[in-house]
Structure formats: C-alpha cells, structure tokens
Amino acid sequence: MAVSKIVLSSLIHIRPITCAASYHTRLVPHPPDLVKWVKKEGGFVHQAVKLFPQEDNETYGLGLVASQDIPKGSLLIALPDHIPLKFESDAGDGADSVLVDLASQVPEELWAMKLGLKLLQERARLGSFWWPYISNLPETYSVPIFFQGEDIKNLQYAPLLYQVNKRCRFLLDFDQEVRHALASVKPNDHPFGGQELNASSLGWAMSAVSSRAFRLHGKKLAAGTRNEVPMMLPLIDMCNHSFNPNAQIIQEEDDSQLLIKVVAETEIKQNDSLLLNYGCLSNDLFLLDYGFVMPSNPYDTIELKYEGALMDAASMAAGVSSPNFSSPAAWQQQILSQLNLVGETAIVKLKLLLESQMKLLFFARLLPYVQLH
C-alpha cells in the first residue's frame, strides 16, 4: 500500500493526519515526556522504569528497561481509568455520533479499526488530552499491509497472504465508505476536523491499535458482568513481548474506578527490558498485527489443504508424467475426507513441535521482511 500525505482542509483547529515512510521516528521530532505526563495525570511509574531505545531502534523504537534491580511483586506502572484511550460506542451527538456510525460499519474481526477511528479523531484534535501519548507513536508500522506488492507476494503462504489481501481490500473499501459518509457532514460535526482520510491513514490507525492495544475488562454492567474493551495503554504498550514475561497486567477496581497495573512477575535485573506476554499467538497473527515473528514459537501452526490441480501442475513442472492428483481414486478420496483435507471448509492446522521445524517456518516468514529493509 502506498504511503502518502492526505489533503488538509485547515491547520487552525486540527493537527494534520499524515503518513510518512519512516519506521522509527515519532509523529513529532521532540514529543512530550510520556513518563512525566502519566505521573501528572495521576498515574504511577516506578523510579527504576525508564524509556530506552532498543538495540534495533530503526525497527522497534523505544522500550521500557529497568535502570536498577527491581524486586518481584513491585508495582511498575499504574494507570487510572481516564488515561487509557478507548472507543465509547454510546457517544452523544455531533462528531462522536458520526464516529460511532462509521465504526458500526467495521466487521468485528477488524476491531482495531474501530478504536483506530477514535485514535485518528484525537490525533487531529488540537488540545487532545491524549496528544502527549499520540505524539510518541511511530509515524508508520512495518506490518504486511504496508509491504510493497512484491514483498507481499514473497510471503508465499496462502493463509497469511489471504489475510493481508483481505485487510488491504477492507481499507480501500472502507476509505470510500468514509469519504461518502463525511461528504454531507456539517463542519462542526466532522469527527476529524474537516480533514480527509485515505487508506494509508486508516491503515496507520488500524496498525497502531492492533500492535499496541490490549483487550481488557471494561466497567461493570448492570447484570454484574464485564465486557471486553480494547484499550491503548500509554507507556504500558512500550513493553516488549515474551512468552516468558517478567511483568504482568492486573486490573483492580478502587471506589468504582478501574485501575490498570503492571506488576513485576519475577525479579527484574538492571538493564533488563520489561516484558509482557501479548498472547499465545501464531506467527501469522504476530506478523499481521505486530510486524514481527517469534523464532521457536510453541503456538505456531501451519494450515494444510489438498489442492489437486496445484499438485498436478507442480508434478508436471517437476517432470512427472500423467499426474492424477486432481482425480484421486475413491479410496484416496475417502482418506482425504477423513483427514479433512478436501471440501470447502477443509483446512488442517498443525503445530510444529520440533525446533528445526519452528525455525524453518520462522525464516520463511521473515524473508520478505528482510528484503523490505
């Protein structure tokens, strides 16, 4: 997807929504100090928790490290309920109502776009409460929807390629829906201050959310249950991922207010990064949502499906005469059906249990990313 600048209608009451081709710079050259902002707004940050550039800051940017040893069980970060950025579906009139209508057109599986619309609204608004946080976000993301065409083709794994193309098609279609919906909106009701959006700016917002947001419990409902709410957690979202984390997120309720805490799960040594577990995800999801893959991922899977025509073509290319993969015998068809390898819904997911298998799939996914950079 091309990365381009969008047309701005005014620079008086809005901040420009632009997308640039840099993987490590922030939205502004010298953004506000995020730690100071969190503390100023009633949050807590352990004195030993510091923002620090990662080893490969061209790709991964800033992270959180311990400037001294931190004992197990220590409170690292605490955010009161008003600091996380959330999408409120029960918004009122005007611009918020338009935003809710746009979000209603987003399929649930692409939930990140709903919160992404809120992110774009706050990014465009001068005086936004969240500007100190938003200004620290990267200008763009190294997720596959921003790969060049040849790099997407080089993924060479049909299930992953399907998801990348699906997201790109959604962004292009949603771009047109947003333009149509905003064409007749009054200036005072425009959720983005009169600015036009395009597929690139929408993709930036969706990628920012999918790579940084956490799905946590919202406020208690009338029935006593809690719904799951995607939230962007300033500062907390700068913790890196590990399947063996040294910190964990805990939600507490104090005087009817939710408090989101990060607590040291183990002792954290000086200069160690703060690590959270983003989830037991396959490398497909890590690449799609976060822009990286994990070597030796115990939760990785591959999808298998019997494609007779493709196997015939491959056999002929290899010099095999008269292949008949597309016309298996009855007994072969029965076995394929039992293995769930044929039919419209026939997909088998296999886990890779051997270290060598995990590494092979890891490098296969990493190849186009390496070529991109």
Salt bridges, closest charged atoms under 4 A:
GLU41 OE2 - LYS40 NZ 3.22
GLU41 OE1 - HIS82 NE2 3.89
ASP81 OD1 - LYS86 NZ 2.98
ASP81 OD2 - LYS219 NZ 3.92
GLU108 OE1 - LYS114 NZ 3.35
GLU109 OE2 - LYS166 NZ 2.92
GLU122 OE2 - LYS118 NZ 2.95
GLU122 OE2 - ARG125 NH1 2.81
GLU150 OE2 - LYS153 NZ 3.73
ASP175 OD1 - ARG179 NE 2.82
GLU196 OE1 - ARG179 NH1 3.58
GLU228 OE1 - ARG215 NE 2.95
ASP237 OD2 - ARG212 NE 3.26
GLU252 OE1 - LYS261 NZ 2.77
GLU253 OE1 - ARG226 NH2 2.24
GLU267 OE2 - LYS269 NZ 3.26
ASP284 OD1 - ARG365 NH2 2.51
ASP289 OD1 - ARG167 NH1 2.75
ASP300 OD2 - ARG365 NH1 2.76
GLU303 OE2 - LYS349 NZ 3.80
